């Protein structure tokens, strides 16, 4: 019957639309995940680089202060003066 044909064709259209929608959702989710991963990686690298630079700077400053303290110590500067100028502890200066 025509009603049955109409019903079956309408049912097929609805299944097709549902399939198209599901495919679109899956592709959007994949694209969103890809974009999120790219952004997260970029942010992670930027943050890691920033932390690395901060830590490297701290280490560099520490080493520079140790070299200054060593030079001051070899010039027989008083321990208190070395501590004041470098910010290093007595114990650390004693080990230089």
C-alpha positions as CSV (number, residue, x, y, z in Angstrom):
1,X,0.0,0.0,0.0
2,X,1.0,3.6,-0.5
3,X,0.8,4.3,3.1
4,X,3.2,1.5,3.8
5,X,5.7,2.7,1.1
6,X,5.5,6.2,2.5
7,X,6.1,4.9,6.0
8,X,9.1,2.8,4.9
9,X,10.6,5.6,2.9
10,X,10.1,8.1,5.8
11,X,11.7,5.5,8.1
12,X,14.7,5.2,5.8
13,X,15.1,9.0,5.6
14,X,15.1,9.2,9.3
15,X,17.7,6.5,9.6
16,X,19.8,8.2,7.0
17,X,19.5,11.6,8.8
18,X,20.4,9.9,12.1
19,X,23.4,8.3,10.5
20,X,24.6,11.6,9.0
21,X,24.1,13.3,12.4
22,X,26.0,10.6,14.2
23,X,28.9,10.8,11.7
24,X,29.0,14.6,12.1
25,X,29.1,14.3,15.9
26,X,31.9,11.8,15.7
27,X,33.9,13.9,13.3
28,X,33.3,17.0,15.5
29,X,34.5,15.1,18.6
30,X,37.6,13.9,16.8
31,X,38.4,17.4,15.6
32,X,37.7,18.8,19.0
33,X,40.0,16.2,20.6
34,X,42.8,17.0,18.0
35,X,42.5,20.7,18.6
36,X,42.5,20.2,22.4
37,X,45.6,18.1,22.2
38,X,47.4,20.6,20.0
39,X,46.5,23.5,22.3
40,X,47.3,21.5,25.4
41,X,50.7,20.5,24.0
42,X,51.4,24.1,23.0
43,X,50.5,25.4,26.5
44,X,52.4,22.6,28.1
45,X,55.5,23.3,26.1
46,X,55.2,27.0,26.8
47,X,54.8,26.5,30.5
48,X,57.6,23.9,30.6
49,X,59.9,26.3,28.8
50,X,58.9,29.1,31.2
51,X,59.6,26.9,34.2
52,X,62.9,25.7,32.7
53,X,64.0,29.3,32.0
54,X,63.1,30.3,35.6
55,X,65.0,27.3,37.1
56,X,67.9,27.8,34.8
57,X,68.1,31.5,35.7
58,X,68.1,30.7,39.4
59,X,70.9,28.1,38.9
60,X,72.8,30.6,36.8
61,X,72.5,33.3,39.5
62,X,73.5,30.9,42.2
63,X,76.6,29.9,40.3
64,X,77.5,33.5,39.6
65,X,77.1,34.4,43.3
66,X,79.4,31.4,44.2
67,X,82.0,32.6,41.7
68,X,81.8,36.2,43.1
69,X,82.1,34.8,46.6
70,X,85.1,32.6,45.6
71,X,86.8,35.7,44.1
72,X,86.0,37.8,47.2
73,X,87.3,35.0,49.5
74,X,90.5,34.8,47.5
75,X,90.9,38.6,47.9
76,X,90.6,38.0,51.7
77,X,87.3,40.0,52.0
78,X,85.6,39.5,55.3
79,X,83.0,36.7,55.5
80,X,80.2,39.1,56.5
81,X,80.9,41.2,53.5
82,X,80.8,38.2,51.1
83,X,77.5,37.1,52.7
84,X,76.1,40.6,52.3
85,X,77.1,41.0,48.7
86,X,76.2,37.5,47.5
87,X,73.3,36.4,49.7
88,X,75.1,33.1,50.3
89,X,75.2,31.4,53.7
90,X,78.3,31.1,55.8
91,X,78.2,27.3,55.4
92,X,78.2,27.5,51.6
93,X,80.9,30.1,51.5
94,X,83.1,27.9,53.7
95,X,82.8,25.1,51.2
96,X,84.1,27.2,48.3
